[in-house]
Amino acid sequence: MADRAFELKKAWLKSYRAARVKLSNLKRQLWELQLSYESPRSPVINGMPHGSSGENPMDVYLCKKEMLEERMAEQKELMARHKSLLFQYMDTCSPDERLVLEKRYIDGESWEDVRRAFCKRRGYVSYTLRTVYRYHNAGIEHMRLWSGLL
């Protein structure tokens, strides 16, 4: 049961990073859409008659852009709620545990970057990754999540 609870907490922490990736993908899609509309289209010169699809390209562009912007706004709202809950749950951890969890799951840093930040906070004393993992695991154990998750 304890392992299951630990894995559920860890999965929930990772879900914030997944939401950040999703938002990043939506931003990239919007950028690509804007780029594709702004770049001039080259005419097709093959001697064949050209028909019209009946759709105004500007309407299609605006519709796609609006849809992407709505999805981005929804994703940002979801992330804001999730981040707020993350901070509430991390308040039950020690400051060192919170630093490790925050750097890893909210900032999305690598383990080595988390270790560097941890060492900097502790007065530039050199700590191994094993020590950082220990604080990470202790932090997850100390997080008190709502009972519905477990």
C-alpha positions in Angstrom: 0.0 0.0 0.0 2.8 2.4 0.9 4.5 1.8 -2.5 1.3 2.4 -4.3 0.7 5.7 -2.5 4.3 6.7 -3.2 3.9 6.0 -6.9 0.5 7.8 -7.1 2.1 10.9 -5.5 5.0 10.7 -7.9 2.7 10.3 -10.9 0.6 13.3 -9.7 3.8 15.4 -9.4 4.8 14.4 -12.9 1.5 15.4 -14.3 2.4 19.1 -13.9 5.4 18.6 -16.2 3.2 16.9 -18.7 0.8 19.8 -18.7 3.8 22.2 -19.3 4.8 20.1 -22.3 1.2 20.2 -23.6 1.1 24.0 -23.3 4.5 24.2 -25.1 3.2 22.1 -27.9 0.1 24.3 -28.3 2.3 27.4 -28.4 4.4 25.7 -31.1 1.3 24.8 -33.1 0.1 28.4 -32.9 3.4 29.7 -34.0 3.5 27.2 -37.0 0.0 28.2 -38.0 0.9 31.9 -37.9 4.1 31.2 -39.9 2.2 29.2 -42.5 -0.3 31.9 -43.0 2.2 34.8 -43.1 4.5 33.1 -45.6 3.6 33.7 -49.3 2.1 30.8 -51.1 3.7 29.9 -54.4 1.3 29.5 -57.3 0.8 26.0 -58.7 1.8 26.2 -62.4 0.9 22.9 -64.0 -1.5 24.0 -66.7 -4.5 22.5 -64.9 -7.5 24.5 -64.0 -7.8 25.4 -60.3 -11.0 25.1 -58.4 -11.9 26.8 -55.2 -12.6 24.8 -52.1 -15.3 27.3 -51.2 -13.6 28.2 -47.9 -12.0 31.5 -47.3 -8.4 30.8 -46.2 -8.6 33.7 -43.7 -11.7 32.2 -42.0 -10.0 28.9 -41.7 -6.9 30.5 -40.3 -8.9 32.6 -37.7 -10.9 29.6 -36.7 -7.8 27.4 -36.1 -6.1 30.3 -34.3 -9.1 30.9 -32.0 -9.3 27.1 -31.2 -5.6 27.0 -30.3 -5.8 30.1 -28.2 -8.8 28.7 -26.3 -7.0 25.4 -25.6 -4.0 27.3 -24.4 -6.1 29.4 -22.0 -7.7 26.2 -20.7 -4.3 24.6 -20.2 -2.9 27.7 -18.4 -5.9 27.7 -16.1 -5.5 24.0 -15.4 -1.8 24.5 -14.7 -2.4 27.4 -12.3 -4.8 25.3 -10.2 -2.4 22.3 -10.3 0.5 24.5 -9.3 -1.4 26.0 -6.4 -2.2 22.5 -5.2 1.4 21.5 -5.6 2.6 24.3 -3.4 -0.1 23.5 -0.8 1.0 19.8 -0.6 4.7 20.7 -0.6 4.1 22.9 2.5 4.1 19.7 4.5 7.7 19.0 3.5 10.9 20.3 5.0 12.5 23.2 3.1 15.2 21.0 1.6 12.6 18.4 0.5 10.5 21.2 -1.0 13.5 22.6 -2.9 14.2 19.2 -4.5 10.5 18.6 -5.4 10.0 22.1 -6.7 13.1 22.1 -8.9 12.4 18.6 -10.2 8.6 18.8 -10.8 7.7 22.4 -11.1 10.8 23.8 -12.8 11.4 20.5 -14.7 15.1 20.5 -14.0 17.4 17.5 -14.5 18.6 15.6 -11.4 22.1 17.1 -11.8 20.7 20.7 -11.9 18.6 19.8 -8.8 21.8 18.6 -7.1 23.6 21.9 -8.0 20.7 24.0 -6.6 20.7 21.8 -3.5 24.4 22.2 -2.9 24.1 26.0 -3.5 21.4 26.3 -0.9 23.4 24.3 1.6 26.5 26.5 1.3 28.2 25.0 -1.7 28.9 21.8 0.1 29.2 18.9 -2.3 26.3 16.5 -2.1 25.9 13.3 -4.2 22.8 12.5 -6.2 22.1 9.8 -3.7 21.5 12.5 -1.0 19.2 14.4 -3.4 17.3 11.2 -4.1 16.9 10.6 -0.4 15.4 14.1 0.1 13.2 13.6 -2.9 11.8 10.3 -1.6 11.4 11.8 1.9 9.6 14.7 0.5 7.2 12.5 -1.4 6.6 10.5 1.7 5.8 13.6 3.7 3.4 15.1 1.2 -0.1 14.8 2.5 -2.4 14.5 -0.5 -6.2 14.3 -0.4 -7.5 10.9 0.6 -9.3 10.5 -2.8 -6.0 10.1 -4.6 -4.9 7.2 -2.5 
